[in-house]
Amino acid sequence: MDIARTALLERIRSALARAPVTVLTGPRQVGKTTLARELLDEDSPNYFDLEDPVSLARLEEPRTALESLKGLVVIDEVQRRPDLFPVLRVLADRRGSPARFLILGSASGELLRQSAETLAGRMERIEIGGFALAELGANAADTLWHRGGFPRSYLARSERDSVAWRKQFIQTLLERDFPQWGVRVPAVALLRFWTMVAHYHGQIWNAAEPARALGVSPSTTRRYLDLLTDALVLRQLQPWHANLGKRQVKSPKIYVRDSGLLHHLLGLETEKAVLSHPKLGASWEGFVIEQVLAAETFDEAWFWATHQGAEIDLLLRRGDSLLGVECKRADAPKLTASIRIALDDLGLERVAVIYPGAKRYPLGDSVEAVPLKALATPGSVFIGDAPGA
């Protein structure tokens, strides 16, 4: 089954037209290589896969190998050769730019630090995740939530095959990829930590609690958290601070970015197990947030919460406007005191309350209930004038 990722391909083509270097990042096995091969055949002399010994041998003298190439040049798994970044800077600065470079990598943190420092002003970055509703269609929502968006998990022939793939993904990331990226943390320690984080999914991060449980220092748990965030399997959603006379939460909220991986870490192998688990609401919230971030155009994203209990699950800045998103797994969500406080205190232009139902309807001035399936159409969360305005 082939899933067309037309919007992503168009984003990549547009970036390649603007910048001499485009950096495509995402977790391993999320489909970066498949996208690149739709733009350039892997048999082309302009295609370098750095997990292939032949490509590594061709790049033994990188400038000699690359400077004569024209058109699109793809370098996959670039994190294996960080010494290529200075060479790419020199080639990107050539008059006339005879080549455009698409570089792919999985280790987001170190890759971005290397590329940002070396290729400043010469690169455009695109981060991709797994399949989204906008690519699969509204009817895929339940399967996508349960299995997650990694192509081989979502497209697996059976639930058992999907579970087996997710188990293998986690094992390979911790036991093979992290050591290749220079991480010197035992895989068993990271797995214990990641499993613990799954039980904190959707909560405010407090390093002291998991540190006590694991018998390590809070700084060690923060390091573990950053490692998994750099690998793009965790999201640290940062808090928004407004100039208010209220105590506001200043620590990030933590999410396992892929709902399928979350369910595996929680030991939930069937849809029935997910629907009866105490983390049901948190799982659905994280899934909705990832789908909104994939479907909406925005400049920055946060959450907002006060110590008095008011909160908004997701804040999006679009230009000068602030937009709010609440995730409610309810048949008929209602306008809450928390939403009213956020509207008044933050000056939100609109709030969308995303729920599993089928009907779109106003909840009040500038507040609307929006079905999850609306996210199958990009840009559909906030449309037209605010209801009731």
C-alpha positions as CSV (number, residue, x, y, z in Angstrom):
1,M,0.0,0.0,0.0
2,D,1.6,3.3,-1.1
3,I,0.7,6.4,0.8
4,A,1.2,9.6,-1.2
5,R,3.0,12.3,0.9
6,T,2.4,15.0,-1.7
7,A,2.4,18.0,0.7
8,L,5.8,16.9,2.2
9,L,7.3,16.5,-1.2
10,E,6.2,19.9,-2.2
11,R,7.7,21.4,0.9
12,I,11.0,19.8,0.2
13,R,10.9,20.9,-3.5
14,S,10.1,24.5,-2.4
15,A,13.0,24.5,0.2
16,L,15.4,23.1,-2.4
17,A,14.4,26.0,-4.7
18,R,15.2,28.6,-2.0
19,A,18.3,27.3,-0.3
20,P,21.5,25.5,-1.4
21,V,21.1,23.0,1.4
22,T,17.9,21.5,2.8
23,V,18.2,19.4,6.0
24,L,15.5,16.8,6.3
25,T,15.3,15.5,9.9
26,G,13.0,13.0,11.6
27,P,13.1,9.8,13.7
28,R,14.7,6.7,12.1
29,Q,12.3,4.7,9.9
30,V,9.9,7.6,9.5
31,G,10.2,7.7,5.7
32,K,12.9,10.2,5.0
33,T,14.7,7.9,2.6
34,T,11.5,7.0,0.8
35,L,10.8,10.7,0.2
36,A,14.3,11.3,-1.0
37,R,14.1,8.5,-3.5
38,E,11.0,10.0,-5.0
39,L,13.1,13.0,-5.8
40,L,16.3,11.2,-7.0
41,D,16.8,7.6,-7.9
42,E,19.1,5.7,-5.5
43,D,21.1,4.5,-8.5
44,S,22.0,8.0,-9.4
45,P,25.7,9.0,-8.9
46,N,24.3,12.0,-7.0
47,Y,22.8,9.7,-4.3
48,F,25.0,8.9,-1.2
49,D,23.7,6.5,1.5
50,L,26.3,6.7,4.3
51,E,25.2,3.3,5.6
52,D,26.4,1.8,2.3
53,P,30.2,1.1,2.3
54,V,30.3,2.0,-1.4
55,S,29.0,5.5,-0.7
56,L,31.4,5.9,2.2
57,A,34.3,4.9,-0.1
58,R,33.1,7.4,-2.7
59,L,33.2,10.1,-0.1
60,E,36.7,9.3,1.1
61,E,37.7,12.6,-0.5
62,P,34.4,14.5,-0.1
63,R,35.2,17.7,-1.9
64,T,36.6,15.9,-4.9
65,A,33.5,13.6,-5.0
66,L,30.9,16.4,-4.6
67,E,32.2,19.5,-6.3
68,S,31.7,18.3,-9.9
69,L,28.1,17.2,-9.3
70,K,25.2,19.2,-10.6
71,G,21.5,19.3,-9.9
72,L,20.1,17.5,-6.8
73,V,22.5,15.7,-4.5
74,V,21.2,13.5,-1.7
75,I,23.3,12.5,1.3
76,D,21.4,10.1,3.6
77,E,22.4,9.3,7.2
78,V,24.6,12.4,7.2
79,Q,25.1,12.2,11.0
80,R,27.6,9.4,10.3
81,R,30.0,11.9,8.7
82,P,29.8,15.3,10.5
83,D,33.1,16.3,8.8
84,L,31.0,16.8,5.6
85,F,29.4,20.0,6.9
86,P,32.4,22.3,6.3
87,V,32.7,20.9,2.8
88,L,29.0,21.5,2.2
89,R,29.4,25.1,3.3
90,V,32.2,25.7,0.7
91,L,30.1,24.1,-2.0
92,A,27.0,26.0,-1.1
93,D,28.8,29.3,-1.4
94,R,29.9,28.7,-5.0
95,R,28.8,31.3,-7.6
96,G,25.8,30.0,-9.5
97,S,25.1,27.2,-7.1
98,P,25.3,24.3,-9.7
99,A,24.0,21.8,-7.1
100,R,21.3,21.6,-4.4
101,F,22.0,19.4,-1.5
102,L,19.3,17.4,0.4
103,I,20.8,16.0,3.5
104,L,19.0,13.5,5.7
105,G,19.6,12.6,9.3
106,S,18.0,11.0,12.3
107,A,20.0,12.3,15.3
108,S,18.3,15.7,15.4
109,G,20.1,17.4,18.2
110,E,23.7,16.9,17.2
111,L,22.8,17.1,13.5
112,L,21.1,20.5,13.9
113,R,23.9,21.9,16.0
114,Q,26.4,20.9,13.4
115,S,24.3,22.2,10.5
116,A,23.2,25.4,12.2
117,E,26.8,26.4,13.1
118,T,28.4,25.4,9.8
119,L,25.6,26.2,7.3
120,A,24.1,29.3,8.9
121,G,22.3,31.3,6.2
122,R,22.7,28.6,3.7
123,M,20.2,25.9,4.8
124,E,16.5,25.3,5.3
125,R,15.3,22.7,7.8
126,I,12.3,20.4,7.4
127,E,11.3,18.1,10.2
128,I,9.0,15.2,9.4
129,G,7.1,12.7,11.5
130,G,5.1,9.6,10.7
131,F,1.9,9.5,8.7
132,A,-0.7,12.1,9.5
133,L,-4.5,12.3,9.1
134,A,-3.9,14.7,6.2
135,E,-2.1,12.0,4.3
136,L,-4.3,9.0,5.3
137,G,-7.8,10.5,5.4
138,A,-10.3,10.9,8.2
139,N,-11.3,7.2,8.3
140,A,-7.8,6.3,9.4
141,A,-8.0,8.1,12.7
142,D,-8.6,5.2,15.0
143,T,-5.9,2.9,13.5
144,L,-3.4,5.8,13.3
145,W,-4.0,6.6,17.0
146,H,-3.7,3.0,18.1
147,R,-0.7,2.0,15.9
148,G,1.0,5.3,15.5
149,G,2.3,7.0,12.4
150,F,5.6,5.0,11.7
151,P,4.9,3.6,8.2
152,R,5.9,0.0,9.0
153,S,3.8,0.0,12.2
154,Y,0.8,1.6,10.6
155,L,0.9,-0.6,7.5
156,A,1.6,-3.9,9.2
157,R,-0.5,-6.8,8.1
158,S,-1.7,-7.5,11.7
159,E,-1.8,-6.1,15.2
160,R,0.9,-8.6,16.2
161,D,3.2,-7.5,13.3
162,S,2.7,-3.9,14.3
163,V,3.5,-4.6,17.9
164,A,6.6,-6.6,16.9
165,W,7.9,-3.7,14.7
166,R,7.5,-1.2,17.5
167,K,9.4,-3.4,19.9
168,Q,12.2,-3.8,17.4
169,F,12.3,-0.1,16.7
170,I,12.8,0.8,20.3
171,Q,15.5,-1.9,20.7
172,T,17.4,-0.8,17.6
173,L,17.3,2.9,18.6
174,L,18.6,2.2,22.1
175,E,21.1,-0.6,21.3
176,R,22.4,0.4,17.9
177,D,21.6,4.0,17.0
178,F,22.5,5.8,20.2
179,P,25.9,4.2,20.5
180,Q,26.6,5.1,16.9
181,W,25.7,8.7,17.7
182,G,28.2,8.7,20.6
183,V,25.7,8.2,23.4
184,R,27.4,6.3,26.3
185,V,24.3,5.4,28.3
186,P,23.3,1.7,28.8
187,A,20.3,0.8,26.7
188,V,18.6,-0.8,29.7
189,A,18.8,2.4,31.6
190,L,17.3,4.5,28.8
191,L,14.5,1.9,28.3
192,R,13.6,2.1,32.0
193,F,13.6,5.9,31.8
194,W,11.6,6.0,28.5
195,T,9.0,3.5,30.0
196,M,8.7,5.8,33.0
197,V,8.3,8.9,30.9
198,A,5.4,7.1,29.1
199,H,3.6,7.0,32.5
200,Y,4.2,10.8,32.8
201,H,2.9,11.4,29.2
202,G,0.9,14.7,29.1
203,Q,2.1,15.8,32.5
204,I,4.4,18.7,33.7
205,W,8.0,17.5,33.9
206,N,9.5,17.1,37.3
207,A,13.0,15.6,37.2
208,A,13.1,14.8,40.9
209,E,10.5,12.1,40.8
210,P,11.9,9.8,38.1
211,A,15.4,10.5,39.5
212,R,14.4,9.0,42.8
213,A,12.7,6.0,41.2
214,L,15.8,5.3,39.0
215,G,18.3,6.0,41.7
216,V,20.1,8.7,39.7
217,S,20.5,12.5,39.9
218,P,17.9,14.9,38.5
219,S,20.6,16.2,36.1
220,T,21.0,12.6,34.8
221,T,17.3,12.3,34.1
222,R,17.3,15.7,32.3
223,R,20.1,14.3,30.1
224,Y,18.1,11.2,29.3
225,L,15.1,13.4,28.5
226,D,17.2,15.5,26.1
227,L,18.7,12.5,24.4
228,L,15.2,11.1,23.6
229,T,14.0,14.5,22.6
230,D,17.0,14.9,20.2
231,A,16.1,11.5,18.7
232,L,12.6,13.0,18.0
233,V,10.7,10.4,20.0
234,L,9.8,12.7,22.9
235,R,8.4,16.2,22.7
236,Q,9.1,18.8,25.4
237,L,6.3,21.3,25.0
238,Q,7.5,24.5,26.5
239,P,5.3,26.8,28.6
240,W,4.0,30.2,27.5
241,H,4.6,33.0,30.0
242,A,2.3,36.0,30.0
243,N,2.8,39.1,32.0
244,L,0.0,38.3,34.5
245,G,-0.4,38.7,38.2
246,K,-0.7,34.9,38.5
247,R,1.8,32.1,39.2
248,Q,2.3,30.3,35.9
249,V,3.8,26.8,35.2
250,K,7.4,27.1,34.0
251,S,8.4,23.5,33.4
252,P,7.7,21.7,30.0
253,K,5.0,19.1,29.4
254,I,6.3,15.8,28.2
255,Y,4.8,13.6,25.4
256,V,5.9,10.5,23.7
257,R,5.5,11.8,20.1
258,D,4.2,8.7,18.5
259,S,1.1,7.2,20.0
260,G,1.9,3.7,18.9
261,L,5.3,3.8,20.7
262,L,3.5,5.2,23.8
263,H,1.0,2.3,23.8
264,H,3.8,-0.2,23.4
265,L,5.8,1.3,26.3
266,L,2.6,1.2,28.4
267,G,2.1,-2.5,27.5
268,L,-1.1,-1.8,25.5
269,E,-1.2,-4.2,22.6
270,T,-4.9,-4.0,21.6
271,E,-7.4,-1.2,21.0
272,K,-9.4,-2.5,23.9
273,A,-6.4,-2.2,26.3
274,V,-5.9,1.4,25.2
275,L,-9.6,2.3,25.7
276,S,-9.6,0.8,29.3
277,H,-6.3,2.3,30.4
278,P,-6.0,5.2,32.9
279,K,-3.8,7.1,30.4
280,L,-6.5,7.0,27.7
281,G,-7.2,10.7,27.9
282,A,-3.5,11.7,28.0
283,S,-2.8,9.4,25.0
284,W,-5.6,11.0,23.0
285,E,-4.4,14.5,24.0
286,G,-0.9,13.8,22.7
287,F,-2.2,12.3,19.5
288,V,-4.4,15.3,18.8
289,I,-1.5,17.7,19.5
290,E,0.8,15.9,17.0
291,Q,-2.0,16.0,14.4
292,V,-2.6,19.7,14.9
293,L,1.1,20.5,14.6
294,A,1.2,18.5,11.4
295,A,-2.0,20.1,9.9
296,E,-1.6,23.7,10.9
297,T,0.8,26.4,9.8
298,F,2.2,28.3,12.8
299,D,5.3,30.1,14.0
300,E,5.7,28.7,17.5
301,A,3.9,26.3,19.8
302,W,3.5,26.1,23.6
303,F,1.1,25.2,26.3
304,W,-0.1,27.5,29.1
305,A,-1.1,26.7,32.7
306,T,-1.3,28.5,36.0
307,H,-0.9,27.1,39.5
308,Q,-4.5,28.1,40.1
309,G,-5.6,25.4,37.6
310,A,-6.3,27.4,34.3
311,E,-4.7,25.9,31.2
312,I,-4.7,25.5,27.5
313,D,-3.3,22.3,26.0
314,L,-1.7,24.0,23.0
315,L,-1.0,27.6,22.1
316,L,-0.1,28.5,18.5
317,R,1.4,31.8,17.4
318,R,0.6,32.8,13.8
319,G,2.0,36.2,13.1
320,D,0.6,38.5,15.8
321,S,-2.2,36.2,16.7
322,L,-2.4,33.6,19.5
323,L,-4.7,30.6,18.9
324,G,-5.7,28.0,21.5
325,V,-6.4,24.3,21.2
326,E,-8.0,22.2,23.8
327,C,-8.2,18.4,23.5
328,K,-11.4,16.9,24.9
329,R,-12.2,13.2,24.6
330,A,-15.9,13.8,25.2
331,D,-19.1,13.3,23.2
332,A,-20.2,16.9,23.6
333,P,-17.5,19.3,25.0
334,K,-18.6,22.5,26.7
335,L,-17.1,25.9,27.3
336,T,-15.1,25.7,30.5
337,A,-14.0,28.3,33.1
338,S,-10.4,27.5,32.1
339,I,-11.1,28.4,28.4
340,R,-12.8,31.7,29.5
341,I,-9.8,32.6,31.7
342,A,-7.3,31.8,28.9
343,L,-9.3,33.9,26.4
344,D,-9.3,36.9,28.8
345,D,-5.8,36.6,30.2
346,L,-4.0,35.7,27.0
347,G,-6.1,37.7,24.4
348,L,-6.6,34.6,22.3
349,E,-8.1,35.2,18.9
350,R,-9.8,31.8,18.8
351,V,-10.0,28.5,20.6
352,A,-10.7,25.2,19.0
353,V,-11.9,22.4,21.2
354,I,-11.0,19.2,19.3
355,Y,-13.2,16.2,20.2
356,P,-14.0,12.7,18.7
357,G,-17.5,13.6,17.4
358,A,-18.7,14.4,13.9
359,K,-20.3,17.9,14.2
360,R,-18.6,21.3,14.1
361,Y,-20.4,23.8,16.3
362,P,-19.8,27.0,18.3
363,L,-19.4,26.9,22.1
364,G,-19.3,30.6,22.6
365,D,-17.7,33.8,21.3
366,S,-14.4,32.8,19.6
367,V,-14.7,29.2,20.8
368,E,-15.7,26.3,18.5
369,A,-15.9,22.5,18.9
370,V,-14.0,20.9,16.0
371,P,-14.1,17.2,15.1
372,L,-10.8,15.3,15.1
373,K,-11.5,14.2,11.5
374,A,-11.4,17.8,10.4
375,L,-7.6,17.5,10.8
376,A,-7.6,15.4,7.7
377,T,-7.8,18.7,5.8
378,P,-4.7,20.9,6.5
379,G,-5.5,24.3,7.9
380,S,-9.0,23.4,8.9
381,V,-8.8,23.8,12.6
382,F,-9.2,27.6,12.5
383,I,-11.3,28.7,9.5
384,G,-13.4,31.7,8.7
385,D,-14.5,34.2,11.3
386,A,-14.6,33.1,14.9
387,P,-18.0,31.6,15.7
388,G,-20.3,34.0,17.6
389,A,-18.1,36.9,16.8
